[in-house]
C-alpha cells in the first residue's frame, strides 16, 4: 500500500455555500514530472487582488499563481520548499 494519490482540483463559489463540481487543475502523476508527487497544500493567489480592493486575497481572476509546498527527497535534512507557478485560467 503506497501513499494516496493526491491531485490539485479547483471549485468555484459566489456565496461559499453552493460550489461547482471539482475540476482537475494539476495531476502530478500524469504530468511527466514525478518529483512533483511530493507536492502538498495547493492554493491559488491572484497577485492583482489588492488592486481590485481585495486585501485578503479571497478572490482570484484569470491570472493566478498556484502556490504549493514540495517536500524534498531527503525531507529531514533538506526540508521543503514553497513553489509558485503563474498561469492563466482559460475557462
N, C-alpha and C positions, 0 to 999 in steps of 0.2 A: 504494500500500500504506500503510495507516494504522497507528495504534497497535493493539496487541492488545486485544481486548475482555476486560476484567477484571471479574469479578463476585465477590461475597463469598459463600462457601459455608461450611458447618459440618459436621463429622463428630464422632461420639462414640466413646469407647473406655473400657472399665473397666480394661484392662491395658496400654494403649499399644502393643499388638501387633495385635489384631483391631480394625478400625474399621468403623463403619457407612458406608453409601454417602453421599457428599456431598449435603447438602440446601441449596438456594438460600436464602441469608439476605437478600441485597440485590443488586439489579441496577441500577446507576446509569444504565444505558442505557434502561431502561423505567420509571424512577421518575418521569419528568417533571421531573427536576432535573438538567439537562445539566451544570451546573457540578461535580457530584459525579463526573463521569467522570475527574477528576484525583485520585481518592482511592486510596490505597495502604496496604499494611501493616495490614490489619484484625486486631484481636484482641478477644476477649471477656474482660471482667473482671467478677467478682462482688464488689461492694463489701462484701458481708457475709461473704466467705470467712474473714477473720481471726476473726470471731465463732464460726465453726464449726471453728476450730483449724487453718485453712489459711493460714499466714502468708506463703506464697509465691504465693498466688493461682493455684494449679494447677487448681482445680476451679471450676465455675460451677453455679449453681442456676437457678431460673426467672427471677429478676430480675437482669438483667445490664446492663452498659454496653459498647456497641460503641465501641472507640477506633480511629481511623484517621488517617492523615496525608493532608492535602489540599494539593496544590500550587496556588499562586495562578496566575492567567493570566500575570502578569509575574514568573515564578519568580526570576529573577536579581536583581530589585530588591526584591520583597516577600517572598520566601521561601516558607514553607509553614506550615501550622497543624496542631496536633493537635486533633481534634474528638472529642467524646464524645456518644453518643446512648443514653439509657436506654430499655430496653424489657423486656417480659416474653415469655419463650418459651412458646408455647401448647402445643406437643406435641413 
